[in-house]
Amino acid sequence: MQIIHQGQLVFADSITGLEQRLNATSLLAAFHATPDLPILQQLPGVSAAETLPDGRIRIHYRDTDPSEALIEQAVAGHWRLYELAPERRSLEQIFIDLTCSEPAAAAPGEAA
């Protein structure tokens, strides 16, 4: 699969590669008693956490989904977790990311 933007090849990968970009690498969580971000960032696998304008927290993770550890910590810390959902990226978000933040990629076999 290839994505071309303004005459430049910005993505060249298999459908499997595209599906991997669609997979969640962050969670959206909401608490009645919001924990401090540094506490969330110490959970196994968590790479970053940020507070969103609506009060929810986006938790970015690397390889391992930290949901179970997050739930355990929320119970122990009395955070009163009431929402936890994977944040899946849309094709539109991927297109915007590719066309606004990355330089054009060379097609396989071409020099960059």
Phi, psi and omega per residue, in radians:
M1 nan 2.464 3.120
Q2 -2.296 2.552 3.043
I3 -2.145 2.201 -3.138
I4 -2.018 2.337 3.125
H5 -2.290 2.151 -3.136
Q6 0.887 0.764 3.088
G7 1.360 0.035 -3.125
Q8 -1.952 2.395 3.047
L9 -1.299 2.051 -3.106
V10 -1.934 -0.195 3.122
F11 -2.693 2.270 3.061
A12 -2.484 1.871 -3.113
D13 -2.812 3.050 3.094
S14 -1.375 2.953 3.055
I15 -1.058 -0.626 3.100
T16 -1.079 -0.733 3.098
G17 -1.095 -0.687 3.101
L18 -1.168 -0.719 3.111
E19 -1.063 -0.645 3.101
Q20 -1.112 -0.630 3.085
R21 -1.192 -0.512 3.132
L22 -1.327 -0.482 -3.095
N23 -1.048 2.595 -3.124
A24 -1.162 2.383 2.966
T25 -2.268 0.276 3.063
S26 -2.630 2.747 3.100
L27 -2.057 2.595 2.972
L28 -1.871 2.244 -3.097
A29 -2.316 2.580 3.069
A30 -2.345 2.427 -3.076
F31 -2.275 2.625 2.994
H32 -1.389 -0.536 3.067
A33 -2.113 1.576 -3.006
T34 -1.136 2.203 3.105
P35 -1.323 2.847 3.051
D36 -1.226 2.469 -3.120
L37 -1.020 -0.700 3.127
P38 -1.023 -0.554 3.094
I39 -1.152 -0.760 3.126
L40 -1.143 -0.652 -3.105
Q41 -1.214 -0.253 3.113
Q42 -1.544 -0.117 3.121
L43 -1.175 2.545 -3.126
P44 -0.988 2.260 3.089
G45 1.541 -0.279 -3.099
V46 -1.326 2.257 3.124
S47 -1.781 -0.439 3.130
A48 -2.915 2.784 3.054
A49 -2.494 2.476 -3.138
E50 -2.489 2.546 3.090
T51 -1.534 2.288 3.134
L52 -1.593 2.804 -3.124
P53 -0.993 -0.507 -3.127
D54 -1.474 0.066 3.103
G55 1.644 -0.236 3.073
R56 -1.305 2.921 3.136
I57 -2.082 2.308 3.025
R58 -1.684 2.175 -3.127
I59 -1.982 1.973 3.133
H60 -1.531 2.450 3.091
Y61 -2.397 2.844 -3.087
R62 -1.582 -1.715 -3.017
D63 -1.645 -0.625 -3.034
T64 -1.895 2.217 3.102
D65 -1.135 2.116 -3.077
P66 -1.519 0.265 -3.048
S67 -0.947 -0.849 -3.093
E68 -1.077 -0.816 3.116
A69 -1.112 -0.649 3.119
L70 -1.124 -0.770 3.127
I71 -1.103 -0.790 3.117
E72 -1.041 -0.772 -3.134
Q73 -1.184 -0.647 3.124
A74 -1.109 -0.704 3.102
V75 -1.166 -0.836 -3.117
A76 -1.102 -0.618 -3.100
G77 -1.601 0.023 -3.140
H78 0.997 0.731 -3.114
W79 -1.416 -0.267 3.129
R80 0.997 1.070 3.092
L81 -1.069 2.247 3.099
Y82 -2.206 -0.066 3.058
E83 -2.601 2.337 3.055
L84 -2.645 2.029 -3.089
A85 -2.547 2.493 3.040
P86 -1.192 2.508 3.103
E87 -1.779 1.848 3.131
R88 -1.609 2.413 3.133
R89 -1.475 2.508 3.088
S90 -1.558 2.872 3.058
L91 -1.048 -0.636 3.113
E92 -1.099 -0.743 3.118
Q93 -1.105 -0.707 3.117
I94 -1.117 -0.767 3.112
F95 -1.048 -0.797 3.131
I96 -1.088 -0.772 3.103
D97 -1.030 -0.772 -3.103
L98 -1.198 -0.636 -3.047
T99 -1.588 -0.263 -3.110
C100 -1.891 -0.355 -2.998
S101 -2.183 -0.212 -3.102
E102 -2.070 2.525 3.027
P103 -1.187 2.777 3.134
A104 -1.040 2.414 -3.138
A105 -1.643 2.572 3.077
A106 -1.376 2.564 3.084
A107 -1.198 2.694 3.132
P108 -0.957 2.291 3.134
G109 1.565 -0.151 3.120
E110 -1.736 2.648 3.070
A111 -1.334 2.568 -3.133
A112 -1.369 nan nan
